[in-house]
Amino acid sequence: MTGDPLFADGVDWGDIAVMGVKVVVAFAALLVATMFMIWFERKLISDMQHRIGPNVAGPWGLLQAFADGVKFFFKEDLRPANADPLVFRLAPYISAVTAFVAFAIVPVGGVFAAEPGRQGTVTLFGKETILQVADPPVGILLLLAMSSVAVYGVMLAGWSSGSKYPLIGSVRASAQAISYEAALGMSVVAVVIVAGSLSTQSIVASQAGGVNTWLLLTTGIVPFLVFLISATAELNRPPFDLVEAEQELVGGFHTEYSSIRFALFFLAEFMNVITMSAIMVTLFFGGPAGPVFFGWTWLWPTVWFLAKVVAFLFMFVWFRATLPRLRYDQLMSLGWKVLIPVMLFWLMFLGLVQLAGVQGWNRIWVFIAAAIGFALGWALLAAALRAAKRNSVDDDVEALPTHTAGRS
């Protein structure tokens, strides 16, 4: 059963109040978590690189992100003379709002059990509800939609600035996001195939039986690895941080932004890291599902959820501190020539495994047929890429100017 039980018997003012409280708490918690993430990344990278990091504003520099936010509020808000006024102001809000809406479908608590029935519900102000802002039956589609709409914030910011370098940065960032959107979407489809639902609440409930029921394992690990790489590219995180290029000496699509509008892009970037970590925990690692020990049954699921999210945040910072940048051609090749073909095969393989379970086919023969199909498909793809490269070299040679014997 999907949907919020809060509205199962109609809607009254109490239901609206509880919903309002959930929205405000989720928004405030995400903002506080974003400030913590900024401090966490600065401090962790400084430790990895044997530096001090923030240590002046507040104990251990905890208030440094807050101080930066106050500074942005009081800086002068500039707008280039050639910028489109409406679109220039709208673009930062698109980036920030999409990050929050994507987080709204994530269950952050509630007891999930292996037994069927209502899962993840809690009692809040005398009302039975779920610890997430919304659980639409097509929650995964909403996630993909927000991921796609976020590209508009980047593209419109670069275009509306009326400057060439932000436009170049926005085109580069948009092409990167669109390229990896396909692989990310297919990895989510793999989760939907195995879980049998588009609802995030139902996806978490399907993983409530323990670690062995996590979709990380039941989907075969490959979708998670593809999702992780694609999410890193969509977030413009190292080693895929190609929005800005060293030779341009500018920040990318948000070069012309200042004050609170630049802060919104800055906020959206770190908010998206938290949101994407929460999505990965929900899709592949059981979300808040976990063992409940003595007492405090309402608290343990949230503790497990936060612990898993922090582990992913640590991993993203670790990537930033250790991995070198890819070249742009390597970035595109990884997305189009590796991740998309791998996920196409894996989707067919998962579909075949599900069909084999329904039809009672021999699993060994299914695996053998899948391996043969994968090897054949990969060989054909490699041959096509070699032929395309050969033709490209021949065209380049033919385009070279010819020299006569009499010319020096």
C-alpha positions as CSV (number, residue, x, y, z in Angstrom):
1,M,0.0,0.0,0.0
2,T,1.5,3.4,-1.0
3,G,0.6,6.9,-0.2
4,D,0.4,8.8,3.1
5,P,-2.1,7.3,5.5
6,L,-2.6,10.8,6.8
7,F,-5.2,11.4,4.0
8,A,-6.7,7.9,4.0
9,D,-9.9,9.1,5.6
10,G,-10.2,12.5,4.0
11,V,-8.6,15.8,4.7
12,D,-9.2,18.1,7.7
13,W,-7.3,21.1,9.2
14,G,-5.3,18.7,11.4
15,D,-4.0,16.8,8.4
16,I,-3.0,20.1,6.7
17,A,-1.2,21.2,9.8
18,V,0.7,18.0,10.1
19,M,1.6,18.2,6.4
20,G,2.8,21.8,6.9
21,V,5.0,20.8,9.8
22,K,6.6,18.0,7.8
23,V,7.4,20.4,4.9
24,V,8.9,23.0,7.2
25,V,10.9,20.5,9.2
26,A,12.2,18.8,6.0
27,F,13.2,22.1,4.5
28,A,14.9,23.3,7.6
29,A,16.7,20.0,8.2
30,L,17.9,20.0,4.6
31,L,19.3,23.6,4.9
32,V,21.0,22.7,8.2
33,A,22.4,19.5,6.7
34,T,23.7,21.6,3.7
35,M,25.6,23.9,6.1
36,F,27.0,20.9,7.9
37,M,28.0,19.4,4.5
38,I,30.0,22.5,3.6
39,W,31.8,22.4,6.9
40,F,32.2,18.6,6.7
41,E,33.8,18.8,3.2
42,R,36.2,21.6,4.1
43,K,37.3,19.9,7.3
44,L,37.7,16.5,5.8
45,I,39.6,17.6,2.8
46,S,41.9,19.7,5.0
47,D,42.6,16.6,7.2
48,M,43.3,14.5,4.1
49,Q,45.7,17.2,2.8
50,H,47.3,17.9,6.2
51,R,45.8,21.4,6.5
52,I,43.9,23.0,9.3
53,G,40.6,23.9,7.6
54,P,37.9,26.1,9.2
55,N,38.7,26.8,12.9
56,V,37.8,30.4,13.7
57,A,34.1,30.9,13.4
58,G,32.6,28.8,16.2
59,P,34.0,25.7,17.8
60,W,36.0,23.7,15.2
61,G,34.8,26.2,12.6
62,L,31.3,24.9,12.7
63,L,29.8,28.4,12.1
64,Q,32.0,29.1,9.0
65,A,29.2,28.1,6.6
66,F,26.8,30.3,8.5
67,A,29.2,33.2,8.3
68,D,29.6,32.7,4.6
69,G,25.8,32.8,4.2
70,V,25.5,36.0,6.1
71,K,28.3,37.5,4.0
72,F,26.4,36.6,0.8
73,F,23.2,38.2,2.0
74,F,24.9,41.6,2.5
75,K,27.0,41.6,-0.7
76,E,25.9,43.7,-3.6
77,D,23.6,42.0,-6.1
78,L,25.0,42.7,-9.6
79,R,23.4,42.0,-12.9
80,P,25.2,42.4,-16.2
81,A,23.9,45.0,-18.6
82,N,23.3,42.4,-21.4
83,A,21.6,39.8,-19.1
84,D,18.0,38.8,-19.5
85,P,16.4,40.2,-16.3
86,L,13.7,37.6,-15.7
87,V,15.6,34.5,-16.7
88,F,18.7,35.7,-14.9
89,R,16.8,35.9,-11.6
90,L,14.8,32.7,-12.2
91,A,17.7,30.3,-12.9
92,P,19.1,30.0,-9.3
93,Y,15.6,29.2,-7.9
94,I,15.2,26.4,-10.4
95,S,18.4,24.7,-9.2
96,A,17.5,25.1,-5.5
97,V,13.8,24.0,-5.8
98,T,14.5,20.9,-7.8
99,A,17.0,19.7,-5.2
100,F,14.4,20.1,-2.4
101,V,11.5,18.5,-4.3
102,A,13.7,15.4,-5.1
103,F,14.4,15.1,-1.4
104,A,10.7,15.3,-0.5
105,I,10.1,11.7,-1.7
106,V,12.8,10.2,0.6
107,P,11.6,8.2,3.7
108,V,13.9,9.3,6.6
109,G,12.3,7.2,9.3
110,G,9.6,4.8,10.4
111,V,9.8,1.1,11.3
112,F,10.0,-1.2,8.3
113,A,9.5,-4.9,8.9
114,A,9.8,-8.0,6.7
115,E,6.1,-8.8,7.4
116,P,3.6,-7.4,4.9
117,G,1.3,-4.6,5.9
118,R,1.6,-0.9,6.6
119,Q,5.3,0.0,6.6
120,G,7.2,3.0,7.9
121,T,4.3,4.7,9.6
122,V,4.6,6.8,12.8
123,T,2.2,8.8,15.0
124,L,2.6,12.5,14.8
125,F,0.3,14.8,16.8
126,G,-2.2,12.0,17.1
127,K,-2.2,11.4,13.3
128,E,-0.8,8.3,11.6
129,T,1.6,9.4,8.8
130,I,5.0,8.6,7.2
131,L,8.3,10.4,7.8
132,Q,8.6,11.8,4.3
133,V,7.0,14.9,2.8
134,A,5.2,12.9,0.1
135,D,4.9,9.3,-1.2
136,P,3.4,9.6,-4.7
137,P,2.8,6.3,-6.5
138,V,5.2,7.5,-9.2
139,G,7.8,8.8,-6.8
140,I,10.8,7.5,-8.9
141,L,9.4,9.3,-12.0
142,L,9.2,12.5,-9.9
143,L,12.9,12.0,-9.0
144,L,13.9,11.6,-12.7
145,A,11.8,14.6,-13.6
146,M,13.5,16.8,-11.1
147,S,16.9,15.6,-12.2
148,S,16.0,16.6,-15.7
149,V,14.5,20.0,-14.9
150,A,17.6,20.9,-12.8
151,V,19.5,21.1,-16.1
152,Y,17.4,24.1,-17.1
153,G,18.7,26.0,-14.2
154,V,22.2,25.5,-15.3
155,M,21.5,26.2,-19.0
156,L,19.4,29.3,-18.4
157,A,21.9,30.7,-16.0
158,G,24.7,30.6,-18.6
159,W,22.4,31.8,-21.5
160,S,20.8,34.7,-19.6
161,S,24.1,36.1,-18.4
162,G,24.8,37.7,-21.7
163,S,28.4,36.6,-21.6
164,K,30.3,34.1,-23.7
165,Y,32.2,32.2,-21.0
166,P,29.1,31.4,-18.8
167,L,27.3,30.2,-22.0
168,I,30.2,27.9,-22.8
169,G,30.2,26.6,-19.2
170,S,26.4,26.0,-19.2
171,V,26.6,24.1,-22.6
172,R,29.4,21.9,-21.2
173,A,27.5,21.3,-17.9
174,S,24.2,20.6,-19.7
175,A,25.8,18.2,-22.2
176,Q,27.4,16.3,-19.3
177,A,24.2,16.1,-17.3
178,I,22.1,15.0,-20.3
179,S,24.7,12.4,-21.3
180,Y,24.7,10.7,-17.8
181,E,20.9,11.1,-17.3
182,A,20.3,8.1,-19.6
183,A,22.6,5.8,-17.6
184,L,21.2,7.0,-14.3
185,G,17.6,6.5,-15.5
186,M,18.3,3.0,-16.6
187,S,19.9,2.1,-13.2
188,V,16.7,3.3,-11.5
189,V,14.7,1.2,-13.9
190,A,16.7,-1.8,-12.7
191,V,15.5,-1.0,-9.1
192,V,11.9,-0.7,-10.3
193,I,12.1,-4.1,-12.1
194,V,13.3,-5.9,-9.0
195,A,11.2,-4.0,-6.4
196,G,8.1,-4.0,-8.5
197,S,7.0,-0.5,-7.5
198,L,7.7,3.2,-8.3
199,S,6.9,4.3,-4.8
200,T,10.0,5.0,-2.6
201,Q,8.1,3.7,0.5
202,S,7.4,0.4,-1.2
203,I,11.0,0.2,-2.4
204,V,12.3,0.6,1.1
205,A,9.7,-1.9,2.4
206,S,11.0,-4.5,-0.1
207,Q,14.4,-4.3,1.5
208,A,13.2,-4.6,5.1
209,G,14.3,-8.2,5.5
210,G,17.9,-7.4,6.2
211,V,21.1,-6.8,4.3
212,N,20.5,-9.8,2.0
213,T,17.4,-8.1,0.7
214,W,19.0,-4.8,-0.1
215,L,18.6,-3.9,-3.8
216,L,22.3,-3.4,-4.0
217,L,22.6,-7.2,-4.0
218,T,19.3,-8.3,-5.6
219,T,20.0,-6.1,-8.6
220,G,23.5,-7.4,-8.9
221,I,25.6,-4.4,-7.7
222,V,26.1,-3.1,-11.3
223,P,23.1,-0.7,-11.3
224,F,24.4,0.8,-8.1
225,L,27.9,1.4,-9.5
226,V,26.4,2.9,-12.7
227,F,24.1,5.1,-10.5
228,L,27.0,6.2,-8.4
229,I,29.2,7.2,-11.3
230,S,26.3,8.9,-13.1
231,A,25.2,10.8,-10.0
232,T,28.7,12.0,-9.5
233,A,28.8,13.3,-13.1
234,E,25.3,15.0,-12.7
235,L,26.4,16.7,-9.5
236,N,29.5,18.1,-11.3
237,R,31.6,16.5,-8.5
238,P,35.3,15.5,-9.1
239,P,36.5,13.7,-11.1
240,F,33.7,15.1,-13.4
241,D,33.8,18.8,-12.4
242,L,34.2,20.1,-15.9
243,V,31.7,22.9,-15.6
244,E,34.7,25.3,-15.2
245,A,37.8,24.9,-17.2
246,E,41.3,26.0,-16.2
247,Q,42.0,27.7,-19.5
248,E,38.9,29.9,-19.1
249,L,39.8,31.2,-15.7
250,V,36.2,31.7,-14.7
251,G,33.7,29.8,-12.6
252,G,31.5,28.4,-15.3
253,F,27.8,29.0,-15.8
254,H,27.4,31.1,-12.6
255,T,30.4,33.5,-13.3
256,E,28.2,36.6,-13.6
257,Y,26.2,35.8,-10.4
258,S,26.9,37.5,-7.0
259,S,25.4,37.9,-3.6
260,I,22.4,35.7,-2.7
261,R,21.9,34.4,-6.3
262,F,25.3,32.9,-6.3
263,A,24.7,31.5,-2.9
264,L,21.6,29.7,-4.2
265,F,23.7,27.9,-6.8
266,F,26.3,27.1,-4.1
267,L,23.5,25.9,-1.8
268,A,21.9,23.8,-4.6
269,E,25.2,22.1,-5.4
270,F,25.7,20.9,-1.8
271,M,22.0,20.2,-1.3
272,N,22.0,18.0,-4.4
273,V,24.9,16.0,-2.9
274,I,22.8,15.3,0.2
275,T,19.7,14.6,-1.8
276,M,21.5,12.2,-4.2
277,S,23.1,10.4,-1.2
278,A,19.7,10.0,0.4
279,I,18.3,8.6,-2.9
280,M,21.1,6.0,-3.2
281,V,20.5,4.9,0.4
282,T,16.7,4.6,-0.4
283,L,17.2,2.7,-3.6
284,F,20.0,0.4,-2.8
285,F,20.7,0.2,0.9
286,G,17.4,-0.2,2.6
287,G,16.8,3.5,3.5
288,P,15.9,3.7,7.2
289,A,15.2,0.0,7.4
290,G,17.4,-1.7,10.0
291,P,17.5,-3.5,13.3
292,V,15.6,-1.9,16.2
293,F,17.1,-2.5,19.6
294,F,15.7,-2.0,23.1
295,G,13.2,1.0,23.3
296,W,13.2,4.1,21.1
297,T,11.7,2.2,18.2
298,W,10.9,5.4,16.4
299,L,14.5,6.7,16.6
300,W,16.6,3.8,15.3
301,P,15.4,3.9,11.7
302,T,16.3,7.6,11.4
303,V,19.7,6.8,13.0
304,W,20.4,4.1,10.4
305,F,19.3,6.4,7.6
306,L,21.6,9.3,8.7
307,A,24.5,6.9,9.2
308,K,24.2,5.6,5.6
309,V,23.8,9.1,4.2
310,V,26.9,10.3,6.1
311,A,28.9,7.4,4.7
312,F,28.0,8.5,1.1
313,L,28.8,12.1,1.9
314,F,32.2,10.9,3.1
315,M,32.7,9.0,-0.1
316,F,31.9,12.0,-2.3
317,V,34.4,14.1,-0.3
318,W,37.0,11.3,-0.6
319,F,36.5,11.4,-4.4
320,R,37.1,15.1,-4.4
321,A,40.3,14.8,-2.4
322,T,41.9,11.9,-4.3
323,L,40.7,11.5,-7.9
324,P,42.2,13.5,-10.8
325,R,40.0,15.2,-13.4
326,L,38.9,13.4,-16.5
327,R,39.3,15.0,-19.9
328,Y,36.0,16.0,-21.5
329,D,36.3,13.3,-24.3
330,Q,37.0,10.7,-21.6
331,L,33.9,11.9,-19.7
332,M,31.7,11.5,-22.8
333,S,33.2,8.2,-23.8
334,L,32.6,6.7,-20.3
335,G,28.9,7.8,-20.4
336,W,28.0,6.8,-24.0
337,K,30.4,3.9,-24.7
338,V,30.5,2.2,-21.4
339,L,27.8,3.0,-18.9
340,I,24.8,3.1,-21.3
341,P,25.7,-0.2,-23.1
342,V,26.4,-1.9,-19.8
343,M,23.0,-0.8,-18.3
344,L,21.2,-1.8,-21.5
345,F,22.6,-5.3,-21.2
346,W,21.9,-5.4,-17.4
347,L,18.3,-4.4,-17.9
348,M,17.8,-7.2,-20.4
349,F,19.5,-9.6,-18.0
350,L,17.3,-8.6,-15.0
351,G,14.2,-8.8,-17.2
352,L,15.3,-12.3,-18.3
353,V,15.9,-13.4,-14.7
354,Q,12.5,-12.1,-13.6
355,L,10.9,-14.0,-16.6
356,A,12.8,-17.1,-15.8
357,G,11.5,-17.1,-12.2
358,V,7.9,-16.7,-13.5
359,Q,8.3,-19.4,-16.2
360,G,10.4,-21.8,-14.2
361,W,13.3,-21.8,-16.6
362,N,16.7,-23.3,-15.6
363,R,18.7,-20.4,-14.1
364,I,22.1,-21.8,-15.2
365,W,21.0,-21.8,-18.9
366,V,19.7,-18.3,-18.5
367,F,23.1,-17.1,-17.1
368,I,24.9,-18.8,-20.0
369,A,22.7,-17.3,-22.6
370,A,23.1,-13.9,-21.0
371,A,26.9,-14.2,-20.9
372,I,27.0,-15.2,-24.6
373,G,24.7,-12.3,-25.5
374,F,26.9,-9.8,-23.5
375,A,30.1,-11.0,-25.1
376,L,28.6,-10.9,-28.6
377,G,27.1,-7.4,-28.1
378,W,30.3,-6.1,-26.6
379,A,32.3,-7.5,-29.5
380,L,30.0,-5.8,-32.0
381,L,30.2,-2.5,-30.2
382,A,34.0,-2.6,-30.1
383,A,34.1,-3.4,-33.8
384,A,31.8,-0.5,-34.6
385,L,33.9,1.9,-32.5
386,R,37.1,0.7,-34.2
387,A,35.5,1.2,-37.6
388,A,34.3,4.7,-36.6
389,K,37.8,5.6,-35.4
390,R,39.4,4.3,-38.6
391,N,37.0,6.3,-40.7
392,S,37.7,9.4,-38.7
393,V,41.5,9.0,-39.2
394,D,41.0,8.5,-42.9
395,D,38.9,11.6,-43.2
396,D,41.6,13.6,-41.3
397,V,44.3,12.4,-43.6
398,E,42.3,13.3,-46.7
399,A,41.6,16.7,-45.3
400,L,45.4,17.4,-45.1
401,P,46.7,19.8,-47.8
402,T,48.6,18.1,-50.6
403,H,52.2,19.3,-51.4
404,T,53.6,19.2,-54.9
405,A,57.2,18.2,-55.5
406,G,58.2,21.8,-56.5
407,R,57.0,23.4,-53.2
408,S,59.2,23.6,-50.2
